């Protein structure tokens, strides 16, 4: 070590009358030899400062690809409500955030054209009775060579044209959710009701009572968040390293620092020419409702593309002193307390709160101070060097 470093312990000591007093314990240094002395910590100091020990353990330190993306849902879990025919909004009692069930009525639309369509449907039903009868009669006469082919073909054409109109109009009324049984009984309505085809929550409402909507208008949007996923954008240079099944760690930085787990489910096969990225589709390991993710939330993510096993220790065990990384290794444990020696280490990657120890004089059996190490270091000039 080039510089002279002063080492001190500032800990709370449980005294005979109070737990609230601070008692700094200085560790003296041989200024002539320029070498650190061992540090002694009493058992009371060790306990009161909640210090702890651990050994080097084998940890996984992966190579990571960092990326960003958003929270999303599959296309089948999102529905935009619109109408096949325009009309005026008569009724809608829903608000953004309301939960709806599959098949639930959402909005009622009025239009006089709906009445005309039902009238035409009833007229076609009556016409078909006559035209079918005439067609059958002409066919019999033609088969018996009593009538001309022209009369037969005319009857056939009129019947089939009306039948096509009937089937087409019937399908339109079904698409408008108009009850055909009621219509056939003479019950005609000027209103249609739009229903939800999925269960979920209302995320958008673009209408109000009395507003005219056309078939091109998005009336409202429903999203089912039971199955959510993440859509990531990985740069072209990294995409060859991404494979299905690789682990993804992600967080929503605007909301919290909590890290969530996912895995690569699909890797895109085309590159966005605007930013040279490929879409990566990730599935969450746990999609519990307690996460309360909102669709469109921005995420920061890391994809683990490979992993190697290395010896490591909790990153809290490593402190920086005068540009060097050191740890405190237990030298001796006695009735009075703990004696630590200082060992310089070379560190590597840090992952999941563990830091790789690349080279050091530490043996696998050594006990290392993993909690409270910062309390034992004060660099020359005062203050902790973090």
C-alpha positions in Angstrom: 0.0 0.0 0.0 1.5 3.3 -1.1 -0.3 5.7 1.3 -0.7 5.6 5.0 -4.3 4.6 5.9 -5.8 5.1 9.3 -8.4 2.5 10.3 -11.0 3.1 12.9 -14.1 1.5 14.2 -17.2 3.6 15.0 -19.7 1.3 16.7 -22.5 1.5 19.2 -21.5 -0.2 22.5 -24.0 -1.6 24.9 -23.1 0.1 28.2 -24.1 -0.9 31.7 -26.8 1.9 32.0 -27.8 2.7 28.4 -27.9 1.4 24.8 -27.9 4.8 23.2 -24.3 5.9 23.8 -21.6 5.7 21.1 -18.1 4.5 21.9 -15.6 4.9 19.1 -12.8 2.3 19.3 -9.6 3.2 17.6 -7.3 0.7 16.0 -3.7 2.0 16.2 -1.4 1.8 13.3 2.4 1.4 13.1 3.3 4.5 11.2 6.9 3.5 10.8 6.3 0.1 9.3 3.4 1.4 7.0 1.6 -1.9 7.5 -2.0 -2.4 8.7 -2.4 -3.9 12.1 -5.1 -6.5 12.9 -8.4 -5.1 14.0 -10.1 -6.2 17.1 -13.9 -6.1 17.6 -15.5 -7.1 20.9 -18.4 -9.5 20.9 -20.7 -6.7 22.2 -19.7 -4.5 19.3 -20.1 -7.4 16.8 -23.6 -8.1 18.1 -24.8 -4.5 18.5 -23.8 -3.6 15.0 -25.4 -6.8 13.6 -22.2 -7.9 12.0 -22.0 -11.2 10.2 -19.5 -13.6 8.6 -19.5 -15.8 5.6 -17.2 -17.8 3.3 -16.5 -17.6 -0.4 -19.1 -19.5 -2.3 -19.5 -20.5 -5.9 -21.8 -18.1 -7.7 -23.2 -17.7 -11.2 -21.9 -14.6 -13.0 -23.7 -14.3 -16.3 -22.9 -12.3 -19.4 -25.8 -9.8 -19.9 -27.5 -8.0 -22.8 -29.1 -4.8 -21.5 -32.3 -3.6 -23.2 -35.5 -1.8 -22.8 -39.2 -2.4 -23.6 -42.8 -2.3 -22.4 -45.4 -4.3 -20.6 -48.0 -5.6 -23.1 -50.7 -8.3 -23.6 -51.3 -10.7 -26.4 -53.6 -9.5 -29.3 -56.4 -11.8 -28.2 -56.4 -10.2 -24.8 -57.2 -6.7 -26.2 -60.4 -5.6 -27.8 -61.4 -2.4 -29.5 -65.2 -1.9 -29.5 -66.7 -0.5 -32.7 -69.9 -0.8 -34.6 -70.6 -2.3 -38.1 -73.2 0.4 -38.7 -73.2 4.0 -37.6 -75.6 5.5 -35.1 -76.1 7.7 -32.1 -75.0 6.7 -28.6 -78.1 6.2 -26.5 -76.6 4.7 -23.3 -73.2 3.8 -21.8 -72.7 3.6 -18.0 -69.1 2.4 -18.0 -66.0 4.3 -16.9 -62.3 3.8 -17.5 -61.1 1.2 -15.0 -64.4 -0.7 -14.8 -64.2 -4.4 -15.0 -66.4 -6.2 -17.5 -67.3 -9.8 -18.1 -67.4 -11.7 -21.4 -70.8 -11.1 -23.0 -71.6 -8.0 -20.9 -73.5 -5.2 -22.6 -71.3 -2.1 -23.1 -73.2 0.5 -25.1 -76.5 1.0 -26.9 -76.7 2.7 -30.4 -79.8 4.1 -32.2 -80.4 4.5 -35.9 -83.6 4.5 -38.0 -81.8 2.4 -40.6 -82.0 -0.5 -38.1 -85.8 -0.4 -38.4 -85.6 -0.4 -42.2 -83.3 -3.4 -42.2 -85.7 -5.4 -40.0 -88.6 -4.5 -42.2 -86.8 -5.6 -45.3 -86.0 -8.9 -43.6 -89.7 -9.5 -42.8 -90.6 -8.7 -46.4 -88.0 -11.1 -47.8 -89.4 -13.9 -45.6 -92.8 -13.4 -47.0 -91.5 -13.1 -50.6 -89.5 -16.3 -50.2 -92.6 -18.3 -49.3 -94.2 -17.3 -52.6 -91.1 -17.5 -54.7 -90.2 -20.9 -53.4 -93.7 -22.2 -54.2 -93.5 -20.7 -57.7 -90.1 -22.2 -58.2 -91.2 -25.6 -57.2 -94.3 -25.4 -59.4 -92.3 -24.3 -62.5 -89.8 -27.0 -61.9 -92.5 -29.7 -61.9 -94.1 -28.2 -65.0 -90.7 -28.1 -66.8 -89.9 -31.7 -65.8 -93.2 -32.7 -67.3 -92.5 -30.6 -70.4 -95.6 -28.5 -69.8 -93.9 -25.1 -69.4 -91.0 -23.5 -71.2 -87.4 -23.5 -69.9 -87.5 -19.7 -69.9 -90.4 -19.6 -67.3 -88.6 -22.2 -65.2 -85.3 -20.4 -65.2 -87.0 -17.1 -64.4 -88.7 -18.6 -61.4 -85.5 -20.2 -60.2 -83.5 -16.9 -60.6 -86.0 -14.8 -58.7 -86.1 -17.3 -55.9 -82.3 -17.7 -55.5 -81.8 -13.9 -55.7 -84.3 -13.3 -52.9 -82.8 -16.2 -50.9 -79.3 -14.6 -51.2 -80.7 -11.2 -50.1 -82.5 -12.9 -47.2 -79.3 -14.8 -46.0 -77.2 -11.7 -46.4 -79.6 -9.5 -44.4 -80.0 -12.2 -41.8 -76.2 -12.2 -41.3 -76.1 -8.5 -41.0 -78.8 -8.5 -38.3 -77.0 -11.2 -36.4 -73.8 -9.2 -36.6 -75.7 -6.2 -35.1 -76.9 -8.5 -32.2 -80.5 -8.1 -33.3 -82.7 -10.9 -32.0 -84.2 -12.5 -35.1 -86.8 -14.4 -33.2 -88.3 -11.1 -32.0 -88.1 -9.6 -35.5 -89.9 -12.7 -37.0 -92.6 -12.1 -34.3 -93.0 -8.5 -35.5 -91.0 -6.9 -32.6 -88.8 -4.3 -34.3 -86.3 -2.1 -32.5 -84.3 1.0 -33.5 -81.5 0.1 -31.1 -78.6 -2.3 -31.1 -76.4 -3.3 -28.2 -72.6 -3.9 -28.4 -71.2 -6.6 -26.1 -67.8 -7.5 -24.9 -66.2 -10.7 -26.3 -63.5 -10.9 -23.6 -63.4 -10.2 -19.9 -61.1 -7.4 -18.7 -61.0 -3.7 -17.8 -62.0 -0.6 -19.7 -58.8 1.3 -20.7 -60.3 3.8 -23.1 -63.7 5.4 -23.7 -64.1 7.7 -26.7 -67.8 8.5 -26.7 -70.5 10.3 -24.7 -74.3 10.2 -24.9 -75.8 11.5 -28.1 -72.6 11.4 -30.1 -72.7 9.9 -33.6 -70.3 7.0 -34.2 -69.3 5.6 -37.6 -68.0 2.1 -38.3 -64.4 3.5 -38.4 -64.6 4.9 -34.8 -63.1 3.2 -31.8 -65.8 3.5 -29.1 -63.8 1.9 -26.2 -61.0 -0.5 -25.5 -61.0 -3.5 -23.2 -57.8 -5.2 -21.9 -57.5 -8.5 -20.1 -54.3 -8.5 -18.0 -54.5 -12.1 -16.8 -51.6 -12.9 -19.2 -49.1 -10.1 -19.6 -45.7 -10.2 -21.2 -42.8 -7.9 -22.0 -41.8 -6.7 -25.5 -38.1 -5.9 -25.7 -36.0 -4.3 -28.4 -32.5 -5.8 -28.8 -29.9 -4.2 -31.0 -28.8 -6.0 -34.1 -25.3 -6.7 -32.7 -26.7 -8.7 -29.8 -29.6 -10.6 -31.4 -27.5 -13.6 -32.4 -26.8 -14.3 -28.7 -30.5 -14.4 -27.8 -32.2 -17.8 -27.5 -35.5 -19.1 -26.3 -35.5 -20.0 -22.6 -32.9 -17.5 -21.5 -33.6 -15.7 -18.2 -34.7 -12.1 -18.2 -34.4 -9.8 -15.2 -36.5 -6.6 -15.5 -37.8 -3.7 -13.5 -40.2 -0.8 -14.0 -37.9 2.1 -13.0 -40.7 4.7 -12.8 -42.5 2.6 -10.2 -40.0 0.7 -8.0 -36.6 -0.9 -7.9 -38.1 -4.4 -7.6 -36.5 -6.9 -10.0 -38.9 -9.4 -11.7 -38.2 -12.7 -13.5 -39.1 -13.6 -17.0 -37.7 -15.7 -19.9 -37.3 -15.3 -23.6 -40.3 -16.9 -25.3 -39.9 -15.7 -28.9 -37.1 -14.0 -30.9 -38.1 -11.8 -33.8 -36.9 -12.7 -37.3 -36.9 -9.2 -38.8 -35.0 -6.0 -38.0 -36.6 -2.6 -37.5 -34.7 -0.5 -40.1 -35.3 2.7 -38.2 -33.3 1.7 -35.1 -31.7 -1.6 -36.1 -33.4 -3.6 -33.3 -35.2 -7.0 -33.1 -38.3 -7.6 -31.0 -38.0 -10.1 -28.1 -41.1 -11.5 -26.5 -40.7 -12.5 -22.9 -43.0 -14.4 -20.6 -43.2 -13.6 -16.9 -42.6 -16.4 -14.4 -45.3 -15.2 -12.0 -48.2 -13.1 -13.4 -49.9 -12.5 -10.1 -52.4 -9.6 -9.9 -50.4 -8.2 -6.9 -47.9 -6.7 -9.3 -50.5 -4.3 -10.8 -48.7 -3.8 -14.0 -50.3 -1.3 -16.4 -50.1 -2.0 -20.2 -47.5 0.2 -21.8 -45.3 0.6 -18.7 -41.6 1.2 -19.6 -39.1 -1.5 -18.4 -35.4 -1.9 -18.1 -34.2 -5.4 -18.7 -31.2 -7.7 -18.7 -31.1 -10.9 -20.7 -28.6 -13.6 -19.4 -27.0 -15.0 -22.5 -24.4 -17.2 -20.8 -23.2 -17.9 -17.3 -20.0 -19.0 -15.6 -19.4 -20.3 -12.1 -16.9 -18.2 -10.0 -16.0 -17.8 -6.4 -17.7 -14.8 -4.9 -18.9 -13.0 -1.7 -21.6 -10.6 -0.8 -20.8 -7.2 -2.3 -21.3 -5.6 1.2 -18.1 -7.4 2.3 -15.9 -5.5 -0.1 -14.9 -1.9 0.6 -12.7 0.5 -1.3 -9.8 2.2 0.5 -7.4 4.5 -1.3 -8.3 3.0 -4.7 -7.9 -0.6 -3.5 -10.6 -3.2 -2.7 -10.2 -4.9 0.6 -12.0 -7.4 2.8 -11.8 -8.2 6.5 -10.9 -11.9 7.2 -11.3 -13.4 10.6 -7.9 -14.1 12.0 -8.8 -15.3 15.5 -12.0 -15.7 17.6 -11.5 -15.5 21.4 -13.8 -15.0 24.4 -13.2 -11.3 24.3 -14.0 -10.8 20.6 -12.9 -11.1 17.0 -9.6 -10.3 15.4 -9.7 -9.4 11.7 -6.8 -9.0 9.2 -7.1 -6.9 6.1 -6.6 -8.5 2.7 -6.6 -6.8 -0.7 -8.7 -8.5 -3.4 -9.2 -8.1 -7.2 -12.9 -8.1 -8.0 -14.8 -9.0 -11.1 -18.5 -8.9 -12.0 -21.3 -8.2 -9.5 -24.7 -10.0 -9.9 -27.6 -10.6 -7.5 -25.7 -8.8 -4.7 -22.6 -11.1 -5.1 -19.2 -9.9 -6.4 -16.7 -12.2 -8.1 -13.3 -12.5 -6.3 -10.8 -12.9 -9.1 -7.6 -13.2 -7.1 -6.7 -12.9 -3.5 -5.0 -14.6 -0.6 -8.3 -15.8 0.8 -8.7 -19.5 1.5 -12.1 -21.3 1.0 -12.3 -21.9 4.7 -11.7 -18.3 5.7 -14.5 -16.4 7.4 -15.1 -12.9 5.9 -17.0 -10.0 7.4 -20.0 -9.5 5.1 -22.0 -7.0 7.2 -20.4 -4.1 9.0 -17.2 -3.9 6.9 -17.8 -0.2 6.1 -17.7 0.6 9.8 -14.1 -0.5 9.9 -12.7 1.8 7.3 -11.9 5.5 7.4 -9.4 6.8 4.9 -6.9 9.4 5.6 -8.5 12.9 5.6 -11.7 11.6 7.1 -14.9 10.1 5.7 -15.6 6.7 4.3 -14.5 5.9 0.8 -17.5 4.2 -0.8 
